[in-house]
Amino acid sequence: MSSPSSRPPLRGTRASTSWATWLFAAVNVARKLKLDPELALRAASERFRSRVLAASELATSEGGSWDDLPAEQQLAYYAPHG
């Protein structure tokens, strides 16, 4: 993981400010629910990764190449694994 000082700063745009506010609020909700927001995000990331891997394997088994598929075809493979 990169250190905070090596990350690019927020641009200060309305969208980035709104996004940051939303993230902060989501973390606070998780804490009030006695959840660890970092662990919840890691679990969600792993579920996403597993779904993409399963979709990629399915595409490959049908003769496709995940990286060469247009986004809408990737989604068609991805959606059934949710």
TORMI-118279 format. One line per 4 residues: number of its first residue (from 1); their letters; for each residue x, y, z of N, C-alpha, C. Coordinates in nm, 3 decimals. Example, Ala and Ser with C-alpha at 12.3 -4.5 7.8 and 13.67 -1.06 7.14 Angstrom:
REM residues 2
1	AS	1.319/-0.569/0.780/1.230/-0.450/0.780/1.320/-0.330/0.780 | 1.285/-0.225/0.708/1.367/-0.106/0.714/1.290/0.003/0.787
//
This chain:
REM residues 82
1	MSSP	0.085/-0.117/0.000/0.000/0.000/0.000/0.089/0.123/0.000 | 0.049/0.225/-0.075/0.129/0.345/-0.080/0.105/0.429/0.044 | 0.204/0.509/0.078/0.189/0.595/0.194/0.102/0.714/0.157 | 0.037/0.777/0.257/-0.049/0.891/0.227/0.023/1.001/0.151
5	SSRP	0.151/1.021/0.179/0.224/1.129/0.113/0.254/1.098/-0.033 | 0.251/0.969/-0.074/0.279/0.935/-0.213/0.154/0.929/-0.299 | 0.037/0.942/-0.237/-0.089/0.941/-0.312/-0.115/1.079/-0.368 | -0.179/1.084/-0.487/-0.213/1.216/-0.539/-0.318/1.283/-0.451
9	PLRG	-0.311/1.413/-0.434/-0.409/1.483/-0.350/-0.545/1.485/-0.419 | -0.651/1.501/-0.339/-0.783/1.521/-0.398/-0.778/1.649/-0.478 | -0.849/1.651/-0.585/-0.845/1.766/-0.675/-0.926/1.885/-0.625 | -1.012/1.864/-0.527/-1.091/1.975/-0.477/-1.213/2.004/-0.563
13	TRAS	-1.242/1.916/-0.656/-1.360/1.936/-0.739/-1.484/1.904/-0.656 | -1.595/1.947/-0.706/-1.721/1.919/-0.637/-1.744/1.769/-0.625 | -1.714/1.694/-0.732/-1.734/1.549/-0.730/-1.643/1.482/-0.628 | -1.516/1.521/-0.623/-1.425/1.457/-0.527/-1.462/1.492/-0.384
17	TSWA	-1.507/1.615/-0.362/-1.549/1.655/-0.228/-1.672/1.578/-0.186 | -1.768/1.564/-0.276/-1.890/1.487/-0.245/-1.856/1.342/-0.219 | -1.769/1.285/-0.300/-1.729/1.145/-0.284/-1.660/1.124/-0.150 | -1.571/1.212/-0.114/-1.500/1.201/0.014/-1.598/1.212/0.130
21	TWLF	-1.694/1.300/0.120/-1.795/1.316/0.225/-1.877/1.189/0.238 | -1.915/1.132/0.126/-1.992/1.007/0.126/-1.912/0.894/0.190 | -1.784/0.882/0.156/-1.701/0.777/0.215/-1.689/0.795/0.366 | -1.668/0.915/0.410/-1.657/0.943/0.553/-1.786/0.903/0.624
25	AAVN	-1.900/0.938/0.566/-2.029/0.902/0.625/-2.047/0.751/0.630 | -2.007/0.681/0.524/-2.020/0.535/0.520/-1.935/0.470/0.629 | -1.815/0.519/0.651/-1.729/0.468/0.757/-1.793/0.491/0.893 | -1.852/0.607/0.914/-1.917/0.635/1.042/-2.036/0.544/1.065
29	VARK	-2.115/0.516/0.961/-2.228/0.424/0.975/-2.177/0.285/1.012 | -2.074/0.239/0.944/-2.017/0.107/0.975/-1.973/0.100/1.121 | -1.906/0.202/1.168/-1.860/0.202/1.307/-1.977/0.200/1.405 | -2.082/0.275/1.375/-2.201/0.274/1.462/-2.268/0.137/1.465
33	LKLD	-2.252/0.061/1.357/-2.306/-0.075/1.351/-2.208/-0.178/1.408 | -2.100/-0.126/1.469/-1.997/-0.210/1.531/-1.926/-0.297/1.428 | -1.910/-0.244/1.306/-1.838/-0.313/1.200/-1.704/-0.245/1.181 | -1.607/-0.324/1.140/-1.477/-0.267/1.104/-1.484/-0.232/0.956
37	PELA	-1.485/-0.102/0.921/-1.502/-0.064/0.781/-1.394/-0.120/0.689 | -1.272/-0.128/0.738/-1.164/-0.181/0.654/-1.186/-0.330/0.625 | -1.223/-0.405/0.728/-1.248/-0.549/0.706/-1.368/-0.571/0.614 | -1.471/-0.488/0.628/-1.587/-0.499/0.541/-1.549/-0.470/0.396
41	LRAA	-1.466/-0.369/0.374/-1.422/-0.336/0.239/-1.335/-0.447/0.182 | -1.248/-0.504/0.265/-1.165/-0.615/0.217/-1.250/-0.735/0.177 | -1.353/-0.765/0.255/-1.442/-0.877/0.224/-1.518/-0.851/0.094 | -1.566/-0.729/0.077/-1.637/-0.695/-0.046/-1.544/-0.703/-0.167
45	SERF	-1.422/-0.659/-0.149/-1.323/-0.665/-0.257/-1.295/-0.810/-0.296 | -1.285/-0.897/-0.198/-1.260/-1.038/-0.226/-1.378/-1.101/-0.298 | -1.501/-1.066/-0.258/-1.620/-1.118/-0.329/-1.619/-1.071/-0.475 | -1.586/-0.945/-0.496/-1.579/-0.891/-0.632/-1.474/-0.965/-0.713
49	RSRV	-1.356/-0.982/-0.655/-1.246/-1.051/-0.722/-1.288/-1.193/-0.760 | -1.354/-1.263/-0.668/-1.399/-1.400/-0.694/-1.500/-1.405/-0.808 | -1.591/-1.308/-0.810/-1.692/-1.304/-0.917/-1.627/-1.278/-1.052 | -1.532/-1.186/-1.058/-1.464/-1.156/-1.184/-1.385/-1.278/-1.230
53	LAAS	-1.316/-1.344/-1.138/-1.240/-1.464/-1.173/-1.332/-1.573/-1.228 | -1.447/-1.597/-1.163/-1.541/-1.698/-1.211/-1.593/-1.661/-1.349 | -1.624/-1.534/-1.370/-1.674/-1.489/-1.501/-1.566/-1.506/-1.607 | -1.444/-1.472/-1.573/-1.332/-1.487/-1.667/-1.311/-1.632/-1.705
57	ELAT	-1.318/-1.720/-1.605/-1.302/-1.864/-1.633/-1.414/-1.917/-1.720 | -1.535/-1.869/-1.699/-1.648/-1.910/-1.782/-1.629/-1.863/-1.926 | -1.588/-1.739/-1.943/-1.563/-1.686/-2.077/-1.455/-1.768/-2.147 | -1.349/-1.801/-2.074/-1.241/-1.881/-2.131/-1.290/-2.020/-2.169
61	SEGG	-1.374/-2.080/-2.085/-1.425/-2.214/-2.115/-1.513/-2.216/-2.240 | -1.566/-2.100/-2.276/-1.649/-2.088/-2.395/-1.570/-2.031/-2.512 | -1.437/-2.027/-2.498/-1.350/-1.985/-2.608/-1.324/-1.836/-2.616 | -1.369/-1.761/-2.517/-1.347/-1.617/-2.518/-1.225/-1.578/-2.438
65	SWDD	-1.185/-1.456/-2.454/-1.075/-1.399/-2.376/-1.130/-1.279/-2.299 | -1.132/-1.288/-2.169/-1.192/-1.185/-2.084/-1.143/-1.046/-2.121 | -1.013/-1.032/-2.138/-0.956/-0.900/-2.165/-0.997/-0.844/-2.301 | -1.035/-0.932/-2.393/-1.076/-0.887/-2.526/-1.226/-0.863/-2.539
69	LPAE	-1.303/-0.903/-2.439/-1.448/-0.887/-2.445/-1.488/-0.743/-2.419 | -1.588/-0.693/-2.492/-1.641/-0.560/-2.459/-1.707/-0.564/-2.321 | -1.720/-0.449/-2.260/-1.773/-0.440/-2.124/-1.910/-0.506/-2.110 | -1.997/-0.490/-2.208/-2.131/-0.548/-2.196/-2.127/-0.701/-2.197
73	QQLA	-2.032/-0.760/-2.270/-2.018/-0.906/-2.267/-1.955/-0.952/-2.135 | -1.860/-0.876/-2.084/-1.804/-0.909/-1.953/-1.914/-0.908/-1.848 | -2.000/-0.808/-1.854/-2.109/-0.799/-1.757/-2.203/-0.918/-1.770 | -2.227/-0.963/-1.891/-2.313/-1.079/-1.911/-2.255/-1.203/-1.845
77	YYAP	-2.124/-1.219/-1.847/-2.059/-1.330/-1.778/-2.056/-1.307/-1.626 | -2.036/-1.183/-1.586/-2.020/-1.147/-1.445/-2.150/-1.157/-1.366 | -2.259/-1.107/-1.424/-2.388/-1.095/-1.352/-2.438/-1.226/-1.292 | -2.432/-1.341/-1.361/-2.486/-1.463/-1.301/-2.411/-1.512/-1.177
81	HG	-2.295/-1.455/-1.149/-2.214/-1.504/-1.037/-2.234/-1.423/-0.910 | -2.337/-1.340/-0.906/-2.358/-1.253/-0.790/-2.440/-1.308/-0.683
//
